[in-house]
Amino acid sequence: MPLTRRAFVVGGAHTPFIGKGHPDFIWKRHPDFGKRENPKYDQLLKAAVDGLIADTGLNPELVDRLYLGNFTGELFVHQGHMGAALVGTNAAFKGKPAARLEGACASGGLAMLAGLDAIAAGADIVLVAGVEVQTTVSARIGGDYLARASDYARQRSIDDFTFPALFARRTKAYRERFGVLEEDIGRVAVKAYANANKNPNAHMKAVSMSFEKAAKAGERNVCFIANEELHPYIKMSDCSQVSDGASALLLVSAEGLKKLHKTEADAAEVIGRGHAVDSLFEDGDLTQLNTATLASQKAYASAGLSSEAIEVAEVHDCFTVTEMMMYEAMGLAAPGQAFQLLRDGATNIDGSIPVNTGGGLIGFGHPVGATGVKQVLEIFRQMKGLSGDYQMSTLPNVGMTLNMGGDDKTVVSLIMRNGS
């Protein structure tokens, strides 16, 4: 669907994404265990909003609407009604329209779409945020909570860890159909951790990943699911992180730019969008992400561009094989050929088409509701030269996001152009 009114991203903020493996995350083996606690969801959300206000110079009284992406608040932190929680981050937001959007791991992407719709309907300044806390229960209980993004009645029993098993199934099918090597899939993790090591907000900023470790299972990189058929096809390094964190950004109209005393050179314009959803009750071709392909095609059509125009991308790497299949869904590689981009280093920060420069879901982390917002802000930051040690050498002109909920069920794709 074409954008009927111009919309711009003008800045925002991330909290650090934390969880097991992050030096500041408090768990039973941390020296501060019992002395202090990890941030609560409301603290993370307020920190992201406060960071946005500082980054953009926003007078919060000017905000017209607010949207929040969140998936599992009711389960992990026993809290729903989170649109009101977003309003609670600043006294100036009281009485303003706000809502929470939920679409599994695409919740943040849906919040972005709601913000774009608000701009199209006449709003000038819209705050879009995402938050998730997922470390309040054990990994096994958390796996059950996150399985709500699958067809629970039909797919929950595949394994205690439903989503790793579902994507192990895709990995098995993908490797068997195309002859892709396990070591080539492992290159995704190596890139993700290397990028995260340069990113101060990344969950895995202090954890290294060698090619030797990622290329095959071992004592320090185990295959962990119980499903015997799928067990060999997913190991720890193939998985995104169970993270706590929040992201927030400001979406404005051309009139909103004036209200903030900013110009197009300060902004990145959203020039294309795609939104596609498939049936929860059916499985498609396990070797392709057909819904992501459709969302990408809609975004390209909306922007009047093709994949050749994309200079940087943030894609949904919930598992290593997913990133490879995302390359193919967005037209960067033919089916089964994504491995060549990785072998050639094309998707590295210094490659021809950098992807997930801050580490993606595997390295940066995956606080589910925040991810779709984080992706957009990361493209903006690359365009404006704000990415520090993981900054591309040349500022990109056109960037793309692909944010996926469930097993290729809900997908949001956005295309952005650097303002000048």
N, C-alpha and C positions, 0 to 999 in steps of 0.2 A: 504494500500500500504506500503510495507516495506521501511524503511529508507535506502537509498543506501550509505549514508555517515554520519558518526556520528555527532551529533549536541548537544551542551551543552548550558545551561543557566548559566551565570556567575555573575549575579547581576542586579540591576536596582533600580528604585525608584518610589514611588507614591507621588503625591501631596495629601494633605488632600482632602477628598471627602466632599463637602459642599452643603448645600441647606437648605430649611426651617427646623428648628429644631436644626441646628448646631449653636453653640454660636457665630461663626465668620461670619455667613451669614448675609448680610445686606438686610433687607426688611423693610416694612413700619413701623413695630413696634419696630425695633431695635434702640437703642439710637444713633447710628451713621448714621442712615438713612439721606441722603442728604449731609453727610459730607465726606463719602468715598464710593467706589464702590467695588463690588465683582470682583475677577480676571477675565480677558478676556480669551478666549480660547488660544490665542497665549502666554499669560503669564503662563497659566497652563502647556502648552506643553513645553515651555522652562524650567520651573521649574523642570518638570519630567526628561527632558534630562540632565539638569545640575546636578540633583541628581544622575542620572545614571553615569555620568562621574566621579563624586566624589566617588561614591560607588565602582566602578570597577577600578578606576585609568586609564581609557581609554584615550589614545591619539586619539582625534576625527579624525585625519588625516587617521587613520587605517581603518575606517569604509568603507566597500565595497558597501553596499546597505542599504536603509532605507524603512520601511513600516509602515503605519499608519492606524489604525482602526478608522473610524468615520461614523456615520449614518446620522445625520440630520444637518450638518453644514450649508447647504443652507437655512434651515428654521429658526433655532433658532438664528444664528449669521450672516446670509446672506453671508456665505463664503463656496464656494466649492474649488476645486483644492488644497486640503490640503496636498498632497505629497510635494508640494513646500513650504507649511508652515512648515513642519517638517525640510526640508533642511534649512529654515530660522532661526532655533534655534541656529545654530553655524556656524560661517564663514568657518570652515574647511569642511563643508558638501557641499559647493557650487560646482556644476557640477557633483555630485554623483547621481547615479540612485535612484529614490524614487517613491513611489506610495501610493495612498490611496486605502484601501479595504473597501467595504460596503456590509454587509449582515445583516442589522437590528441589533439586540442585539448581534449577533455573529460576528460583524465587527472586533473586536479585535482578535477573534479566527482565522478569515481568514487572518489577518495580520501575525499571528504566522505561519500559513501554508505557506504563501508566503515566510516568512523568512526561513523555513525549506527547501522549494524548492530551494531557492537561495543557501543555504549551499550545497544541493545535486548537484547543477549545478556548484559548484566550488568556491563560495564565502567563505571567512574565518571569517569575522566579520560583522554581520548584526544587525542593531538597529531596534527594533520593539516597537512601541508605540501606544497608543490609547488615544483619548481625546473626551470629549463631554461637552458642556454647554447647559443646558436645562431650566434655570430659568429666561430667558429674557422675557417670556410671561406668561400670566395667566395659571392656571392649565387646564382650559377648552380648550384654544387654543393649549396648549402643548399636550393635549390628542388627538387633531385632527392631529397635526404633527406626533406624535408617531403612530397613526393609519395607517400611510403609510407602516408600517411593516405587516399589515394585507392585505387581498384582499379588497382594499379600496371600490371598486364599490359594492361589495357584502356584506361586513361586517361592514362598517362604521356606518350604521344606527342602529346597535344593541343597542348603547347607546352613549351619549356624550363622555363617557370614554370607548372607544372601548375595550382596552385590559383588564382592570378590568372586564368588562362584559364577554369577551371571557373566562377568567379563572374562573369567577363565574359559567359559564356554565360547565366548567370542574369539578369544585368543587361539583356542584349539581349532576352531573352524577356519580362522584367518590363516594360520600357519599351514594347515593341511591343504587349503585351496591354492594358496599362492607360493608355498614353499619358503616362507619367510623364516629366517633363523631366530632362535631365542636371543642370541647375542645382539642381533639388530634391534629387536624390541627393547633390549636393555639399554641401548644408546639413548633412548628417551630419558631414562632415569639419570644417566650420567650428565646429560645436558641440564636437566632440571636442578639437580643438586649443585652443579657448578654455578649456575645463575643465582640460585638461592644463597650461595656462599658470599655473593657480592651485595646482597640485599639485606639491610639492617632490620627490616620488618618481617623477614621470612621465618617461618616455622623451623626450617632446616638450615638456618644460617651457619650453624656451628657443626654440621654433620657432613662429612665427605662421602662421596660415592665413586669408587673406581670402576673402570670398565670391567676388570676381572671379577669384581663382586657382583655387578649388575648383570653380567652376561649369563650367569647360571646360578642355580641354587647351591647353598652351602651352609655350614654351621652358623655363619653370621648373616645369612640371607635365606631364610627357610621358606619352603612351601608350607602353607599353614591351614588350608581348608581340609575338611574331613571327607568331602566327596571324592571317592577313589578315582573315578574317571577324570575329574577335572583337577585333582590335586597337583599334578606336575606343571600346570599351566599358569599358576599365579604364585608369586613369592613376595616377600615384604617390600622389596624395592620397586615392585610394579604398582604399588598402591599410592593413592593420594593420602594426605594426612588428616587425622581426626583433630581438627583445630578449633580453638576459640578465637574470635576476632570480629571486627566490624570495619566497614568502609562507608564513606559518605561523600557525595559529590553534589555540585550545584549545576542544575540544568536551567538555561534561561533562553528567552526569546531575544530578537534583535532589540526590542524595547527594553528588555531586562538588562542587556549589556549597558545601555545608556543609564539606567537606574543605578547600576553598580559602578558607573564611571569607567567602564572598560571598553575596549575596541575588539574587533574581530581578530586582531593580531594577538590578543591575550587568550583567545579561545580556540577550541576545536569544534567544528560543526558536525553534527550528526546528519549525514546525507543519505543514509539508506538504512532500512530495517527489514528484517524478516522474522516471522513468527510461525512456527508449524508445530502441530500436535498430532500424534498418532494414537490409536486405540491402546488402552492399557491391557486389554484382554487378548491381544494377539502378538505373536513374535514374527518378525520379518526375516530378511536375509541376515544371518549372523555375521557375514563378512563385510557388510556395508552399513553405514549410518544414514539410512534413507531420509529420516526426518531432518537431520542436520543438513543433508544435501538440499532438501527443499527449502529450508530456512535460508541457507546461503544463497540459493538462486533468487529467492524473493528479495533478499537484501541487495544483491547485484542489480536486479531489475529496478528496484526503487532508487538506487544511486546512479543508474545508467552506466555502470562499470562492469568489468569482468575481473577474474582472479589475477590477471596480469598486472592490474593496477595496485594490488595490495603490497605494501612495503613492510608492514609489521602486523603481527596477529597475536591475539590472546585466545587460546582454544581450551576446551574443557578436557583436560587430561586426568580424569578421575582414575584411570589406569593407563599404563604405558601404551597398550595397544590402542586405546581410545585416541590418543594424540595422533598416532599414525593414521587411523581411520578418519580423523578430522581433516588431516591434510588432503585426503582423497575426497572427502565430502565437499570441501571448499574449492576444489579444483586445482590444487597445487601439484597433485600427482595423480596418475592413472591408478585404477584399482590394483592393489597389491604392489605398488611401486614406491610407496612412501619411504621404505627403507633406504632408497638411494639418496633421498634428501638428507637423511641422517648420516649416512656414510660420507657424503660430500661436505658435511658441515653447513649445509645451506640454511638450516634453521637455527644455527648458533647466533649469538649476539652480533658477531662480525660476519655473518653469512649474508646471502643474497635476499633471504626472506626470514628475518628473525621471528621466532615464535616463543611466547611465554618467557620474555626476557628476565622477569623477576623470579622465575622458578616454577610458575604454573601451580596447579593444585598439588603436584607431587613435591615441589620444593618450597614454594611460597606458603602453601597450606590451603586448606579447604573448609573454612567456616561457612557452611553450605549457603545460608541466606545472603552472605556478603559477596560470594564469588562473582556473580554477574555484575555487581557494582564495581568491584575491584578491577575486573577486566577492563571496563571502560576507562576508569581513572588511570590505569597503567598505560593505555594507549595515549591518553592526554599527556601524561608525564613524559613519555618518550618524545612526543611531538614538541614539547616545550623544553626539552633538555634538562629535565628535573630528576632523572633516574640515577644520578650519582655514579657509583662504580659499575652499574650495569647499563649505562647509557649507550645507545647506538652512536657510532661515530658521525653519522649523517642524520639530521633530524628527518623523520619520515613525513611524507605528505599525506598518505592515505593508509589507514589502519582498519582492522576488522576484528570483531569479537564473535565467538561462538560459545554459548552457554547452554548446557544440556541438563535437563531434569530426567531422572530415571534412566532406564535402558533405552535411550534414543526415543523418548516419548514426548517431551516438551523441549523445544529448542528456540532460543532467541539469538538472532544475529544482527549486529549493528555495524555500519561502516561510517567512519569518521574522516574528515578532511582537516588538515592543519590550517588554522586561520593565518592570514598574512595582511 
